[in-house]
Amino acid sequence: MTTRVPEPSLQEMDPALALPHRRKMEILFAILLVVFLSALDQTIVGVALPRIVGELSGTNELYTWVITSYLLTATITGVFYGKLSDIYGRRSMLLFGVGVFLLGSFLCGLSWNVESLVIFRGVQGVGAGAIFPIALAVIGDLFGPRERGRYQGLFGAVFGIAAVLGPFLGGFLTDSLGWNWIFFVNLPVGVVTLYIVWRYLPSVHGEPTTSVRNLDFLGAFVFAVAVVFLLVGLTNKQSGDWTDFSVGGFILIAIALTPLFIFIETRAREPIVPPELFRIRNFSVTITAVFLSAIAFFGAIVFLPRWFQFVQEVSPTLSGLYLLPLTFGVIVGSVGGGIIVSKTGRYKRLLVVALVLLAVGLYLSTGLTATTELPLLWLWVFVAGLGVGPTLSVFTIVTQASVPFSRLGVATGNLTFFRQVGASVGLAFVGTVFADSFSERLMPELTTAGVPARMAGMVEEFTSAGGGDLTQVSDVSLSEQLAQVPPLAGIVDELVTGIYAAFSLAIADTFWIGLVVTLAALAVVAIGLQNKPIRALGDQPARVAAREPEPEAAPGPITT
């Protein structure tokens, strides 16, 4: 006699997966709202920061730390939140993270000096660290493996919209209501999100038997210290040399702590970063490719807004509009890539095509000059954005399909961490390439523009004597700055032409870094990624669809 053992229901395996579609859409809306707030906070503050620091009588060093403190705490805590959400459930950890983010936002708006703002931005980052990794993991809870594609792509769209609206909203709120409101605006939207998540999102526990006493606190401490040294070192690179102890020394300390962290994790009962995840081929390949593509993309585009403001002489707000083609490309690529994976269950060829498009866009951008027509540049960055879009959504899909359900949160947290670190590494290296290239190209381009050698030398003397960095964007145009120097007043047009040419070519040189790293990411994906199909929910038993990683098929029904 054959007895068929019934498969567990979806509700038994994963309460979130068995929710009605309408309820899932309500939760998805709340998740996207809070992700939008977190993404908006990274762009809205930048526009108002000069006025904030000015009104609070801050220094240039503290100016940088308003951004760095947020970056540090958000990056460090992201991995921890992912791990804890696997143990205590996505719902409780997301509620905690959003609550801390809103508390930090409220305190930032009440800041009385820059020091307090730096501290409260750190608090805000502690909350923000939960938002992106847990939000991505919630998608893994709500939808089956292939369904996730069409919804993961929305995250790229949200980031693109936030990148466009941030400068506008930041400028409007600062000018009309005061800089405090760029933080207070988070509160009403965040409260709505808290209510929806609290009311409707089930608490799914990946590892309900794990005790907090088993958590790897020593590894967590070493990890946090290493990340602090790494990110602070990379941040200090923007104003120092690699040989400075606060730059190269800090980075070396972080590198030296890495083997110790790995040693601790391999012996921990509940490691913060489970080493067995990296034995999963697609997970390791995806993490590597995400890290490389983040270096390529974020490092490559960092100077574009500055080129618009300096060479094209447009306002910061308008420079954000000039990036719309890039943003549109990211949105189309992210959403479209997710839909393609959702329909086909295949991803490797899509990722290869995406990285090729990114490489093509970056290669075309190496032709940037001071006279490049804007429509042509917009076409180049649109192609690059179209390529980077799928890397924001499809890599997440692959990661979540490659790991056991009980590791979904920590795997997603690691993905977010390596993307953020990659962006920081890209910014540091690109900044060095730009500075060196501009210095080398300035004199030849001034000569080509018709500036006498003696006069060209005076430009460097003027800068080193306290005239400041002429490539910095300010309210005073470059021609007005040069006109204030009597010996140079007669050849302002030639000087401006030469400086703009050197500036543009130096930015073009930075795109070569992005191109080389993109080709490395392409090689990693093409050679290392296994193209295992991601099945739709209805194609397999409930246990497999709801709980198991895609590469590992669950056994069929048990018979006796």
N, C-alpha and C positions, 0 to 999 in steps of 0.2 A: 504494500500500500504506500502510495506516495502522498506525503503531507507537505503542503506548501506553506512555508513560514511567511506570514504577511510582512511586507516592508513597513517600517515606521511611517506614520503620516508626516506631512510637511510641518504640521503644527508641533509634533513631538520633536522633530529634528531641529527645526529652526523657526521659532514663532514669527520672526520678521518676514521670512520667505513666504509664509502662508497668509499674509495679510491681504485684504481686498485691494484691488488695483487703485481704487480711489484713495484709500488710506495711504498707500505707498506714495502716491503723487503728492499728498499733503506733506508727508515727511520729507520727500525729495525737495519740495519747495522750501521748507524750513532749512534744510541742509544747505541748499544753494544760497539762501539768504545769508547765512552765517559765513559761508565761504566768501561770498561777495564782500561782506564787511571786513574780513581779514585781508582780502586782496586789496580792497579800497584803502585800507589803512596804510598800506605800503606806498601808495601813490599820492594820497591826499595830503599827507604830512609834508612831503618834500617841497611842495609849492609854498606852504606857509612857514616852513622852518626858519628862513632868514628873519622874518618878522617876529616869530616867537622868541628866538634867541636874542634879537635886538631889544624887545620889550622887557625880557627877563634879565637883561644885562649879562648875557653869557659870553664865554670865550670861544674861539675857534675849536679848541680841543673838546670842549663840552658839546659843541655843535655836532661833532662826529659821533659822540657817545649817545646822543639822543636816538640815533639810528642803530648804533652798535649794540646797545643794551637790549633793544627789542629783538634784534637778530640773534644774539647769543642765547637768550632764554627760550625763544621760540624753537631754535634749532636743537638745543640740548634736550628739551622736554619732549619733542615730537616722538622720539624713539621710545621713551618711557611710557607715554600715553598709549602708544600702540600696544606695548606689552601689557599694560594694566587693563586695557579694554578687552583683551583676550581673556583676562582672569575675572574681572568684575563686571564686564558687559559694556557695550558701546554707550548705552543710554546714560548710565551714571557718570562715566568719564566725560562724555560730551557735555552734559549738564554742568559738571564741575568746570570744565575748560571754558565754556561760554560765559559762565558766571564770573570767573576770574578775569576774563577778557573785558567784560563790561565794567567790573570794579576798577580795573586798571584804566579803562577809558574815562570813567568818571573822575578818578583821581588825577589823571593827566590834565583834564579840563580845569581842575582846581589848583594846578601847580603855581607856586609863588616865586620860584626861581628855577634856573636851569638844572641845578642839582636835584631838586625834587622831581622835575620832569624826567630826568634820566632814570631815577629809581622807579617812578610809576610806569615808565615805558617798559622797564624790565618786568614789572608785574603784568602789564598788558601782554607781553610776549609769553609769559608763563601760561596764560590762558590760550593765546593764539596757537601755541605749539600743539594743542589738542585738536584744533579745528580741522586742518587739512587732512592729516592721516586718518583720523577717526571718521571724517566725512566720507573719504574714499572707502573705508572699511564698511561703513553703513550701506553703501551701494552693494558691496559684496554680500551683506546680510539680506537686503531687500529683494535682490534679483538673482536668478540663476546665472551660471557661468557665461552663456552667450548673451543673455539679456543685458548684462552689465554694460556691454559696449555702447549701446545707444544713449545710456545715461552718464557713463564716465566722460564721454565727449563733451557734455555740458559744462564740466569744470573748466576746460580750456576756454569755452565761450565766456564764462563768468569772469575769468581773469582778464580776458581781452576787453570786456566792457568796463571793468574796474579801471584798467589802465587808461582808457579814454576819458571816463567820467571823473577820475580822481583829480587831475589838475583843474578841471572846470569847477568841480564842487569845492575843492580846497580854496581856490581863489575867490569864489562867490561867498562862501561862509566867512572867510577871513575878512573880506572887505565889507560885508554887510552886517554880520553879527559879531565878529571877533574870532580870533584863532581858537578860543576855547571850544567853539562849536564843531570844529572838525573832529573832536573827541566825543562831545555830547551827542552828536548825530547817531552814534552807534547804539545808544541806549534804547530808544523805542523799537527799532528793528530787532535788536538782540532780545528784548523781552518777549516779542512775538515768537521768535525762534525757540526760546526757552519753554514757552507754554506748549507749543506744538510737539516738541521733542518729549517733554515730560508727560504730555497727555496721550500720545499715540505710539511712540516708539517702544516696542517690547525690549526687555532687557535680555540679551542673548549672551550667555556665558560660554566661552570656548573651553575654559579649563576650570570648572566649578570646584574641583577638589584641591586646587593649589592654595597653599597657605602663604600669607604675606611674609611669614618668617623665613620662607625658603627663597625669597627674592635675593638676587645677587647685589647686595648693597655695596660691597667693596668694588665690584665691577662697575656699578653705576657711578661711584665716586671717581674712579680712574677715568672712565669715559667722559664725565663732565669736565674734569680738569684738562684732559687732552683736547677736547673740543674748544674750551675757552682759549687755550694757548694758540690753537690753530686759527680760529676766527679772528682773534685780536691781532695776531701776527699778520694775517692777510689784510685786515683793515688798516693796520699801521703802514702797510706797503704803499698806500695811496699818498702818504706824505713822507716816506722814508725810503732807504735803500735796503736791498736784500741782505747786505752785510751788517745792518744795524741789529743789535741784540733783540730789540723789541719787534723786529720783523723776522729775520732769518733764525735768530736764537729761539724765539717763541715757536716757530714752525718745527725746528729740530726737536724741541722738547716734546711737542705733540707726536712727532714721528717716533721718538724714543719710547713714549708711553704706549704706543700701539701694540707691540709684542706682549707687553705686560698685560694689557687688557685682554688680548686673545688668550693668553695663558690662563687668566682668571676665569674667562667665560667657558673654556673647555672643561673646567673642574667644578663649575657652579651647578647646584641642583636646579635652579631656575634662572638661567642666564638672561640678561637684558637683551642681548643679541644672540639668539640660539645659533651655535656654529653649524648645526645640521642643516640649517636653511641653505647655507652656501655650498652644501654638497648636492643640492638640487640644481642641475645644469641650467635650466631656463631662468631660475631665480638669479644665479650668479651672473649669467650673461646679461640679463635685463638690468641689474644694478650697475654693472660696468658701463653699459651703453647709455643709461640715464645720466650717469656721472659725466661721461664724455660729451654727450649732447648738450648738457647744461653748461659746460665750459664753453662749448662752441657758440651756442645761441646767446646766452646772457652776456658773455664777454664780447661778442661781436656787435650787439646792438647798443651797448652802453653809451657810445659816443654819438649816436645818431641824433638824439635830441640836442646835444651840444652843438653839432654841426649846423642844425637848422637855426639855432639861436645865434651862433657866432658868425657863420658865413652868410646865411640867408637873412640874418638880423630880424628874426621874428620873436614874438613874446613866448615865454614858457608855455602859456596856455595854447597858443597856436601851434607850437612845436608838437604838442600832444596830438593835435588834429592831423598834423603832417605824418604821424605814425599810423593813421587809420588803415592804410593799405596793408601794413604789417599785421595789425590787429585783426583785420578782416581775414587775412590768410590763415592766421592761427585759429580763428573761430571755425572757418570752413574745414581746415585740416583736422581739427580736433573732433568736431561733431561728425564730419563725414567719415573719418577713420573709425570711430566707434560704431557707426551704423553699418559700415562694411563688415567689420568683425562680427557684429550681431547677426547679419544675414548669412555670412559664409562660414563662420567659425574658424577662419584662417587669418593669420596675422603676419607671417614672416615676409611674404612678398610685399605686403603693404608697408611694413617698416623699412624694407630695403628701398622701395620707391620713395618713401618720405625722406630718408636720409640722403638719397641722391638729389632730390629737389632742394633740400637744405644746402647741400654742397654746391649745387648750381647757383642758387641765390647768393651764397657767400662769394663764390668765384666771380660772378658778375659785379658784385659790390666792390671787389678789389680794383675796379676801374673808376672808382669815385675820384672826381676832381672838383675844383672850385666852380667850374662852369658846367657841371653835369646838370642836365635838365631834370626838373622835379618829376615829371611823368615817368621818365626812364628809371630814376631811382625808386619810385614807388612800385614799378613793375618788379625790380630786383628784390625789394624787401617783401613784396607780396609772395613771390616764389619761395623765399626763405621761410616766411610764416606758414605757407601751405605745407612745407616740409616739416616744420617743427610741431605743428598741431597734433599729428598722430602720436608723436613721442610723449605728449602730455596725457593722452588717454589710453592708447593701445598698450604701452609698457605697463600701465597699472593693471589692465585686463590680464596680460600675460602673467604678471607677478601673482595675482590673486588666484589664477587658474593653476599655478604651479605648486602651491603650498597647501598643507592641510588646513581645514577650516579653523582648527584651534590655534593656528599661527597667522591667521589673516591680518589681525591688527598689527602685530609686530613686524610682519613682512611689509605691510603698507607704510608703517612708520620708517622702516629702513629705506624704502624707496624715496620717501619725501626727504629724509636726511641727506642722502647722497646727491639728490638734485640740488638742495640748498648749498651744500658744500661745493659742489661743482660750479655753481654760479659764483660763489665767493672766490674760488681759485681762478676762474675765468676773468673776473674783474681785476684781480691782482696782476696777472700776467699781461693782460691787454693794456693796463695802465702803464706798465714798464715799456712795452713795445711802442706805445704811442709817444711817450716822453722821449725815448731814444731816437725814434724815427723823426720826430719834429725837430729835435736838436740838429740832426744830421742834414735834414733837407732845407732848413731855413736859409742858410747863406746861399746855396746854389739857386734857390727859387727867387730870392731877392735880387740876385745878379741877373737872372733871366728876365725879371720884371723891369730891369733898367735902373736898379738902384746902385750907385757907385759903391765900390767895396768899402770905402771909408765910412760912408753913411750906413751901410749894412752892419758894420761892426758897432756903430753907435746904438743900434737897436738892442743888441745884447748887453751893451754897457748900461743902457737905460734900465733894462729889466733887472740886472744884477745890482744896480745902485739903488734900488728901492722903487722902481717904477711899477713893479708888480708883474705878474704873469699876464702878458697881453692876450693870451688865449682864453683867459677866464671870462665867462659871460658876466656882464654888468649892465647897469642902466646907461652907462656912457659908452657910445660906440667906439670901435677901434680907431676910426679916423679922427674922432674928437680927442681921444687920448694922445695920439701921435701929434696932432696939431698943437698940443700944449708944450711940446718940446721944440724950442726955437730952431735948432739946426735941422730938424726933420720936417718942419712945417711946409717947406717948399716941394716936397716929394711924397706927400701923404698918399696920393693915389697909387703910386708905384709900390710904396711900402705895403699898403693894404692888399694889393694884388699878390705880392710875394708871400705875405704871411698867410693869406687865405689859401694860396696854392700849397704851401708847406703843410698847413693844418689839415687840408683835405687829403693830401697824399699820405700823411701819417695815419689818418683814420683808415684809409684804404689798406695800409699795411697791416692793421689789426685784423682785418677780415681774413688774411692769410692764416693767422693762428686758428680762427674758427674753422676754416676750410680743412686744415690738416687734421684737427681733432675730429671733425665730422667724418672724414675718411677713415679714421681709426675706429670710430663707432660703427661705421658701415661694415668694416671688416669683421668686427666682433659679432655683429648680428648675422651677417651673411655666412660666416664660418661656424659660429658657436650655437646659434639659436635653433632649437628643434621645433619643427613646424607641426606640432601635434594639434589636431583639430579641437576646438572648444565646442562641445555639443550643446544643443539647446536643451532646456529643462525637460521637455517632453520626450527627448530621445533616450533617456536613461532612467533607472529607478530613482525614487525620491532621495534615498540615502546618498547616492552618487552625486546627484545634482545639487543637493543642499549642503553636503558636508565635505566631500572628498575632493582633493586636487585633481584637475583634469587629466594629467599624465598617468594617473594610477587608477585604472578601472576597478570598480568594486566587483566582487564575485556575484554570480547570479543567485537565484533563490535556492535555499537549502532543501534538499529532498532526502527522505528516509524510506 
